[in-house]
Amino acid sequence: MMNKVTKTACALAVLTATSTSAMAESIDIKVIGTIPPAACKPALTGGGIIDYGVIPAESLKKDTPTALEEKQVDFSITCDAHTRVAVRAIGLKADTATNTLKSQAGAYGAFEGQIFNIKKNVNVTGLGTSDDGKNIGGYGIRLVPDSYTIDGKSSSLLVRKNSSEKWNANIFDNGSMLSYSDKDHQITWTEKGYTSTPIAFKAVAGKLAVQAYITQASALDLTKPVKLDGLTTLELLYL
């Protein structure tokens, strides 16, 4: 009886050893990598500073806002590869804009006067406040429509109110980057002759215009220096 038990145990040991030696080893192959989106970079001549210099107090109108001269700078976007890109302007001091129409109150108010030689009211953002807390005025920003090229070819501008809207060229006649209806107002580019399809590009270039105005002189303390302090961010959006 003892001998039988010993033989059975030996047989089990042999079976176990045989099973282990028959297993195949394995190793995985992983194929990895990253394709980053094409990087695009915006640029403005002068580093984005629009300098009105010294504005004589006597040049300001007493009871109505004074429009300053329109200033234009070169605006461009360059990309590593052909990319569809839009741009939007974010006025960081919109709540300090003065002389806006109450009937068009919204994300950005509409200036009650005239800037850019545009007959209809242009939406504006603010120039900040004086040391004594008075709102100084405002300014409009626009892309000059006929000045832009895509990779050296003539282009048209497209606009949409926000990311859920369709692109449209027909409602975009003055190039304004600010909208009373939505702060997500976006602008992109397409080839001449197209009306609703943004085009991928490596380089777009043209003119960006700014025109500021100062509120009525009677609303400001002009016995002390008043410093214009407008600030807007231009943000690129990959489509």
CORJOPE-V406694 format. One record per backbone hydrogen bond with DSSP energy under -1.0 kcal/mol. NH is the residue of the N-H (numbers start at 0). CO is the residue of the C=O. E is the energy in kcal/mol with one decimal. If there is no record, write none. Layout:
nh=(NH | NH)
co=(CO | CO)
e=(E | E)
//
This chain:
nh=(4 | 5 | 6 | 7 | 8 | 9 | 10 | 11 | 12 | 13 | 14 | 15 | 16 | 17 | 18 | 19 | 20 | 22 | 40 | 42 | 44 | 46 | 48 | 58 | 59 | 65 | 67 | 70 | 72 | 74 | 75 | 76 | 77 | 78 | 79 | 82 | 85 | 86 | 87 | 89 | 91 | 95 | 96 | 100 | 103 | 104 | 106 | 110 | 111 | 117 | 123 | 124 | 126 | 129 | 132 | 135 | 137 | 138 | 139 | 141 | 142 | 143 | 146 | 148 | 149 | 150 | 152 | 154 | 155 | 157 | 158 | 159 | 164 | 167 | 171 | 176 | 185 | 186 | 187 | 189 | 191 | 193 | 198 | 200 | 203 | 204 | 205 | 207 | 208 | 209 | 210 | 212 | 213 | 214 | 216 | 217 | 218 | 219 | 221 | 228 | 232 | 234 | 236 | 238)
co=(0 | 1 | 2 | 3 | 4 | 5 | 6 | 7 | 8 | 9 | 10 | 11 | 12 | 13 | 14 | 15 | 16 | 19 | 77 | 75 | 73 | 43 | 45 | 55 | 56 | 213 | 211 | 209 | 207 | 205 | 42 | 203 | 40 | 201 | 38 | 200 | 236 | 186 | 234 | 232 | 230 | 92 | 93 | 109 | 100 | 101 | 179 | 121 | 98 | 114 | 108 | 138 | 136 | 133 | 129 | 127 | 212 | 124 | 210 | 208 | 174 | 206 | 143 | 204 | 152 | 202 | 149 | 147 | 189 | 187 | 167 | 185 | 161 | 158 | 168 | 140 | 159 | 86 | 157 | 155 | 153 | 190 | 188 | 82 | 76 | 148 | 74 | 72 | 141 | 70 | 139 | 137 | 65 | 135 | 60 | 61 | 215 | 216 | 219 | 126 | 89 | 87 | 85 | 83)
e=(-1.6 | -1.6 | -1.8 | -2.0 | -1.9 | -1.7 | -2.2 | -2.0 | -1.6 | -1.9 | -2.0 | -1.9 | -1.8 | -2.2 | -1.9 | -1.7 | -1.6 | -1.1 | -2.8 | -2.3 | -1.8 | -1.5 | -1.2 | -1.6 | -1.6 | -2.8 | -3.0 | -3.1 | -2.7 | -2.8 | -2.2 | -2.4 | -2.1 | -3.0 | -1.9 | -2.2 | -2.8 | -2.7 | -2.0 | -2.8 | -2.2 | -1.9 | -1.5 | -2.7 | -1.2 | -1.2 | -2.9 | -2.7 | -2.9 | -1.8 | -2.8 | -2.3 | -1.1 | -2.6 | -2.2 | -2.1 | -1.8 | -2.2 | -2.3 | -2.3 | -2.5 | -2.3 | -1.9 | -2.2 | -3.2 | -3.4 | -2.3 | -1.4 | -2.8 | -2.5 | -2.3 | -1.8 | -1.6 | -2.0 | -1.2 | -2.8 | -2.8 | -2.3 | -2.0 | -2.2 | -1.0 | -2.0 | -2.1 | -2.2 | -2.2 | -1.8 | -2.1 | -2.9 | -3.2 | -2.9 | -1.6 | -2.7 | -2.7 | -2.8 | -2.9 | -2.3 | -2.2 | -1.7 | -1.1 | -2.4 | -2.3 | -2.9 | -2.8 | -2.3)
//
